[in-house]
Amino acid sequence: MATPELVRTRERLAGAGAAVGSRAPFEAVKEAVGALGREPGLVLIFPTGDLDPQEVATQAQAAAGNARVAGMTGTGAITLDGAIETGCSAVAFGSSLPVGVGTGTSSDPRAAGRSAAAEALFGVDLDGSHAALLLFVDSESGDQAEIVAGAYEIAGGRIPLAGGAAGGQVRAQFADGEPLSGSVVAVALVSQTPIGVGIAHGCVRRGAPSIVTRSRGPVVLQLDGRPAEAVYLEKLGMGDVPLSDADFDAIAMAHPLAQPELRGDVRPRYVRGRALGGGLVCATSIEANAPVDVCEHEPEAIVRSAMAAVDEALRQLSGPAEAVLLFDCAARSAWFGNPLAAREVESIISSFGDPAPALAGAYTRGEIGRIRGAKGDRNYSLVVVAVGSAL
């Protein structure tokens, strides 16, 4: 059964839908198209990874008709009624919105990002328009920083990047009615009205920074000239506590490393586990001589960061948002122990006012968000994409 989530935007630029059950992709897309009120040009889907990806793709394309369909699975989906653990959320855009869809399947992450971005942007007229490039990736297909770097080489500094890595039990990306694995899917959104992108995280520094004195790819071997694991746990007050791998993983989930940024903020890096010899396996590479902070992922800060990301996206618009896409870190969800997860989503939805925009999103295993600068790979973050009203 589809959830009662019909959304009709002012100019019917977009419509959203959500559903649960074995027919969730079909019902969610059908509802989104119905909310749009006309034939769509693009449908984005965010199923939760509990159905076979081919079945998801088949259902979604059947409901979308001739529209292009793209998206990815999530560790939970986000809808206008809140987060759902299983099911699908979807948003349908009208055919007046120029779009492009591209895929990258190279084993080289940078080349895959470059290829997907080039295909998505090819033939899309950007003159006098606002644009954003969405990237849907696989967290196991290589360094996400390299994927973002490849896409940036094509998109340049003018086009913001947003998206994330697929989550769920069975992870997949979708492009033009086909399921993909280990790939990069890029979607170019072009609008005559502004497109705002907001990015924020809920991580708070713990203590003084350290210096990475030895690293090898994504493995931080030493901090301050000592085994990285020992320094990390000492900063958390757990230097003498014996920890199983499960205990360590639970601690690491709420305590990322973070790299300082020029504007005074930090870029959190998920610690995926321990390495032999006392190293820390991170979600992306951190080079030697880089400063890092040990941080705590605080529930109250998560809620505050959600409002900051929404505010940042809305400030870039000239009116209300007609359509909103959310890419929220799975570590911020209720399924990973965040007691304020429902409050975070409620605060996001209520901030857009009434009438509500067409809204859909997913909990991800790594986020992508770039507004300025060349970097855009994120962890523990919320990325908000808001398409402005035509009124």
C-alpha positions as CSV (number, residue, x, y, z in Angstrom):
1,M,0.0,0.0,0.0
2,A,1.3,3.5,-0.8
3,T,1.6,5.9,2.0
4,P,-0.7,8.9,1.9
5,E,2.0,11.3,0.6
6,L,0.6,13.0,-2.5
7,V,2.5,16.2,-3.1
8,R,1.4,18.8,-5.7
9,T,3.9,21.7,-6.0
10,R,2.9,25.1,-7.1
11,E,3.9,24.8,-10.7
12,R,3.9,21.0,-10.6
13,L,7.6,21.0,-11.2
14,A,7.8,17.7,-9.3
15,G,5.8,15.2,-7.3
16,A,6.9,12.8,-4.6
17,G,5.6,9.4,-3.4
18,A,6.5,6.6,-1.0
19,A,5.4,3.1,-0.3
20,V,6.2,-0.1,1.6
21,G,5.8,-3.8,0.7
22,S,6.8,-5.9,-2.2
23,R,5.4,-3.5,-4.7
24,A,7.0,-0.4,-3.1
25,P,9.0,0.8,-6.1
26,F,6.0,0.7,-8.5
27,E,3.6,2.3,-5.9
28,A,6.1,5.0,-4.9
29,V,6.8,6.0,-8.5
30,K,3.1,5.8,-9.4
31,E,2.3,8.1,-6.5
32,A,5.0,10.5,-7.5
33,V,3.9,10.7,-11.1
34,G,0.3,11.2,-9.9
35,A,1.4,14.0,-7.7
36,L,3.2,15.6,-10.6
37,G,0.0,15.4,-12.6
38,R,1.6,14.9,-16.1
39,E,4.2,12.8,-17.8
40,P,7.5,12.9,-16.1
41,G,10.9,13.4,-17.7
42,L,12.9,12.0,-14.8
43,V,12.1,9.9,-11.8
44,L,14.6,9.4,-9.0
45,I,14.1,6.3,-6.7
46,F,15.5,5.5,-3.3
47,P,14.5,1.9,-2.4
48,T,15.8,0.4,0.9
49,G,17.7,-2.6,-0.5
50,D,15.4,-5.3,0.7
51,L,14.2,-6.3,-2.8
52,D,16.1,-7.8,-5.7
53,P,17.6,-4.8,-7.7
54,Q,16.3,-6.1,-11.0
55,E,12.8,-6.3,-9.6
56,V,13.2,-2.7,-8.3
57,A,14.3,-1.4,-11.6
58,T,11.5,-3.3,-13.5
59,Q,8.8,-2.0,-11.2
60,A,10.1,1.6,-11.2
61,Q,10.4,1.8,-15.0
62,A,6.9,0.3,-15.5
63,A,5.4,3.0,-13.3
64,A,7.5,5.8,-14.9
65,G,6.6,5.0,-18.5
66,N,9.1,6.6,-20.9
67,A,10.7,8.8,-18.3
68,R,14.4,8.3,-17.4
69,V,14.8,6.5,-14.0
70,A,17.8,6.8,-11.8
71,G,18.7,6.4,-8.1
72,M,20.2,4.1,-5.5
73,T,19.4,2.0,-2.5
74,G,19.5,3.4,1.0
75,T,19.8,2.1,4.6
76,G,16.3,3.4,5.0
77,A,14.4,5.9,2.9
78,I,13.2,9.5,3.7
79,T,9.7,10.6,2.9
80,L,7.4,13.5,3.8
81,D,6.0,11.4,6.5
82,G,9.4,10.6,8.0
83,A,11.9,7.8,7.7
84,I,11.0,4.3,6.7
85,E,13.1,1.2,7.3
86,T,11.8,-0.7,4.3
87,G,10.1,0.5,1.2
88,C,10.9,3.2,-1.4
89,S,10.7,7.0,-1.8
90,A,10.6,8.6,-5.2
91,V,10.4,12.0,-6.8
92,A,9.2,12.7,-10.4
93,F,10.3,15.8,-12.3
94,G,8.4,17.3,-15.2
95,S,9.7,17.0,-18.7
96,S,10.3,20.7,-18.9
97,L,13.3,20.2,-16.6
98,P,16.4,19.3,-18.7
99,V,18.2,16.3,-17.4
100,G,21.1,14.0,-18.3
101,V,22.0,10.6,-17.0
102,G,25.4,9.0,-17.2
103,T,27.1,5.9,-15.9
104,G,30.8,5.0,-15.1
105,T,31.8,1.4,-14.8
106,S,35.6,1.7,-14.8
107,S,37.6,0.0,-12.0
108,D,39.5,3.3,-11.7
109,P,37.3,5.4,-9.4
110,R,38.4,8.8,-10.8
111,A,37.8,7.5,-14.4
112,A,34.4,6.2,-13.4
113,G,33.4,9.6,-11.9
114,R,34.8,11.4,-15.0
115,S,32.9,9.2,-17.4
116,A,29.6,9.4,-15.6
117,A,29.7,13.1,-15.3
118,A,30.7,13.6,-18.9
119,E,27.8,11.5,-20.2
120,A,25.3,13.2,-17.9
121,L,26.3,16.7,-18.9
122,F,26.7,15.9,-22.6
123,G,24.0,17.7,-24.6
124,V,22.6,19.5,-21.6
125,D,22.4,23.2,-22.3
126,L,23.7,25.1,-19.2
127,D,23.6,28.6,-20.7
128,G,21.6,30.9,-18.5
129,S,20.5,28.0,-16.3
130,H,21.1,26.7,-12.8
131,A,22.5,23.2,-12.5
132,A,23.5,20.5,-10.0
133,L,25.2,17.1,-10.6
134,L,24.0,14.2,-8.5
135,L,26.3,11.2,-8.0
136,F,25.1,7.8,-6.8
137,V,28.1,5.5,-6.0
138,D,29.1,2.2,-4.3
139,S,31.0,2.5,-1.1
140,E,32.9,-0.6,-1.9
141,S,34.0,0.4,-5.4
142,G,37.0,2.6,-4.4
143,D,37.9,5.9,-2.8
144,Q,34.9,8.2,-3.0
145,A,37.3,11.2,-3.0
146,E,38.6,9.9,-6.3
147,I,35.1,9.6,-7.7
148,V,34.3,13.1,-6.7
149,A,37.6,14.4,-8.2
150,G,36.8,12.7,-11.5
151,A,33.4,14.3,-11.6
152,Y,34.8,17.7,-10.6
153,E,37.2,17.6,-13.6
154,I,34.2,17.5,-15.9
155,A,31.7,19.7,-14.0
156,G,34.1,22.3,-12.9
157,G,33.6,24.8,-10.0
158,R,30.3,26.3,-11.1
159,I,28.2,23.2,-10.8
160,P,27.6,21.9,-7.2
161,L,27.8,18.1,-6.5
162,A,25.5,16.1,-4.3
163,G,24.6,12.5,-3.6
164,G,26.0,9.6,-1.8
165,A,26.9,5.9,-1.6
166,A,24.2,3.2,-1.7
167,G,23.1,1.5,1.5
168,G,20.9,-1.4,2.4
169,Q,21.2,-5.1,2.6
170,V,21.6,-5.4,-1.2
171,R,23.3,-2.2,-2.5
172,A,22.7,-1.0,-6.0
173,Q,22.6,2.0,-8.3
174,F,20.0,2.5,-11.0
175,A,20.2,4.1,-14.4
176,D,17.6,4.0,-17.3
177,G,15.7,1.1,-15.9
178,E,18.8,-1.1,-15.1
179,P,20.4,-2.0,-11.8
180,L,24.1,-1.5,-11.4
181,S,26.7,-2.5,-8.8
182,G,30.1,-1.0,-8.2
183,S,29.3,1.8,-10.6
184,V,28.9,5.6,-10.6
185,V,25.6,7.0,-11.8
186,A,25.5,10.8,-12.5
187,V,22.3,12.8,-13.0
188,A,22.5,16.4,-14.3
189,L,19.6,18.6,-13.1
190,V,19.1,21.9,-14.9
191,S,16.6,24.5,-13.9
192,Q,15.6,28.1,-14.8
193,T,15.3,28.7,-11.1
194,P,18.1,28.4,-8.5
195,I,19.2,25.0,-7.1
196,G,20.5,25.2,-3.6
197,V,22.8,22.7,-1.9
198,G,23.3,22.7,1.9
199,I,25.9,20.5,3.8
200,A,26.4,20.0,7.5
201,H,27.4,17.4,10.1
202,G,26.9,16.8,13.8
203,C,30.5,16.0,14.9
204,V,32.1,17.9,17.8
205,R,35.9,17.9,18.4
206,R,37.3,16.0,21.4
207,G,40.7,17.4,22.6
208,A,43.7,18.7,20.7
209,P,44.4,17.7,17.1
210,S,47.0,15.1,16.2
211,I,49.2,14.7,13.1
212,V,49.1,11.7,10.8
213,T,52.8,10.6,10.8
214,R,52.4,7.5,8.7
215,S,49.6,6.3,6.4
216,R,49.0,3.9,3.6
217,G,46.0,4.6,1.4
218,P,42.9,4.6,3.7
219,V,44.9,3.1,6.6
220,V,46.2,5.6,9.2
221,L,49.2,3.8,10.7
222,Q,50.5,6.4,13.2
223,L,49.3,9.5,14.9
224,D,51.9,11.7,16.6
225,G,54.5,9.1,15.9
226,R,52.7,6.3,17.8
227,P,50.2,3.5,16.7
228,A,47.1,5.3,15.5
229,E,44.7,3.0,17.4
230,A,46.4,3.6,20.8
231,V,46.3,7.4,20.3
232,Y,42.7,7.4,19.1
233,L,41.5,5.4,22.1
234,E,43.5,7.4,24.6
235,K,41.8,10.6,23.4
236,L,38.5,8.9,24.1
237,G,39.6,7.9,27.6
238,M,39.7,4.2,26.7
239,G,43.4,3.6,26.4
240,D,43.4,0.8,29.0
241,V,40.0,-0.8,28.1
242,P,40.2,-4.2,26.3
243,L,37.9,-4.1,23.3
244,S,36.5,-6.7,21.0
245,D,36.2,-5.9,17.3
246,A,32.4,-5.4,17.8
247,D,33.1,-3.1,20.8
248,F,35.6,-1.1,18.7
249,D,33.2,-0.8,15.8
250,A,30.5,0.6,18.0
251,I,32.8,3.2,19.5
252,A,34.2,4.1,16.0
253,M,30.6,4.6,14.7
254,A,30.1,7.6,17.0
255,H,33.7,8.9,17.0
256,P,35.2,9.7,13.6
257,L,38.5,11.3,12.8
258,A,38.1,14.7,11.1
259,Q,40.3,16.8,8.9
260,P,40.3,20.6,9.7
261,E,39.1,22.8,6.8
262,L,40.1,26.4,5.9
263,R,36.8,27.9,7.1
264,G,37.2,26.5,10.6
265,D,35.0,23.5,10.2
266,V,36.1,19.9,10.0
267,R,35.6,17.1,7.5
268,P,34.6,13.9,9.4
269,R,36.1,10.6,8.3
270,Y,34.5,7.3,9.3
271,V,36.8,4.9,11.0
272,R,35.8,1.6,9.4
273,G,37.8,-0.7,11.7
274,R,41.2,-1.6,13.1
275,A,44.2,-2.7,11.0
276,L,47.0,-5.1,12.0
277,G,49.8,-3.3,13.8
278,G,47.6,-0.7,15.4
279,G,46.3,1.2,12.4
280,L,42.9,2.7,11.7
281,V,41.1,1.8,8.5
282,C,39.2,5.0,7.3
283,A,36.6,5.6,4.7
284,T,39.1,7.5,2.5
285,S,42.8,8.2,2.3
286,I,44.3,10.6,4.7
287,E,47.9,11.6,3.8
288,A,50.8,11.8,6.1
289,N,51.4,15.2,7.8
290,A,47.7,15.9,7.8
291,P,46.2,17.2,11.0
292,V,43.2,15.3,12.4
293,D,40.8,15.7,15.2
294,V,39.0,12.9,17.1
295,C,35.4,13.9,17.2
296,E,32.1,12.8,18.8
297,H,28.9,12.3,16.8
298,E,26.4,14.0,19.2
299,P,22.6,13.6,18.8
300,E,21.8,17.2,19.6
301,A,24.4,18.4,17.2
302,I,22.9,16.2,14.5
303,V,19.6,18.0,14.8
304,R,21.3,21.4,14.8
305,S,23.3,20.5,11.7
306,A,20.2,19.4,9.9
307,M,18.7,22.8,10.3
308,A,22.0,24.4,9.2
309,A,22.0,22.3,6.0
310,V,18.4,23.2,5.2
311,D,19.1,26.9,5.9
312,E,22.1,26.9,3.6
313,A,20.2,25.3,0.8
314,L,17.2,27.6,1.1
315,R,19.4,30.8,1.3
316,Q,20.5,30.0,-2.3
317,L,16.9,30.1,-3.6
318,S,14.9,33.2,-4.7
319,G,11.6,31.7,-3.3
320,P,10.3,28.5,-1.7
321,A,11.6,25.0,-2.6
322,E,9.6,23.0,-5.1
323,A,11.5,19.8,-4.8
324,V,14.0,18.5,-2.2
325,L,16.4,15.6,-2.2
326,L,18.0,14.5,1.1
327,F,21.2,12.4,1.5
328,D,21.6,11.6,5.2
329,C,24.4,9.5,6.7
330,A,23.1,6.1,8.0
331,A,25.0,6.8,11.2
332,R,22.5,9.6,11.9
333,S,19.5,7.2,11.6
334,A,17.5,5.4,14.3
335,W,18.8,2.1,13.0
336,F,22.3,3.0,14.1
337,G,21.2,4.2,17.6
338,N,20.6,7.9,17.1
339,P,17.8,8.6,19.7
340,L,16.9,11.9,18.0
341,A,16.7,10.6,14.4
342,A,12.9,11.1,14.2
343,R,13.3,14.7,15.5
344,E,16.0,15.4,12.9
345,V,13.7,14.4,10.0
346,E,10.7,16.2,11.5
347,S,12.7,19.4,11.8
348,I,13.9,19.1,8.2
349,I,10.4,18.6,6.8
350,S,8.8,21.3,8.9
351,S,11.4,23.9,7.9
352,F,10.2,23.9,4.3
353,G,6.8,25.2,5.3
354,D,3.3,24.7,3.7
355,P,2.7,23.7,1.0
356,A,5.5,21.1,1.4
357,P,7.8,20.5,-1.5
358,A,8.1,17.2,-3.3
359,L,10.6,15.4,-1.0
360,A,12.5,12.1,-1.2
361,G,15.9,10.8,0.0
362,A,17.9,8.0,1.4
363,Y,20.3,7.2,4.3
364,T,23.7,6.6,2.7
365,R,27.0,5.0,3.4
366,G,29.0,8.1,2.6
367,E,27.8,11.4,1.3
368,I,28.8,13.7,-1.6
369,G,28.4,17.4,-1.3
370,R,30.5,20.1,-3.0
371,I,29.5,23.8,-3.2
372,R,33.0,25.4,-3.3
373,G,36.5,24.0,-3.6
374,A,37.5,20.8,-5.3
375,K,36.6,18.3,-2.6
376,G,33.2,16.9,-1.9
377,D,33.4,13.4,-0.3
378,R,31.7,13.4,3.1
379,N,30.9,11.2,6.1
380,Y,28.4,11.8,9.0
381,S,26.8,14.5,6.9
382,L,23.4,15.6,5.6
383,V,23.4,17.0,2.1
384,V,20.2,18.9,1.0
385,V,19.4,19.7,-2.6
386,A,16.5,22.2,-3.0
387,V,15.1,23.2,-6.4
388,G,13.6,26.6,-6.4
389,S,10.0,27.7,-7.2
390,A,9.1,29.1,-10.6
391,L,6.8,31.6,-8.9
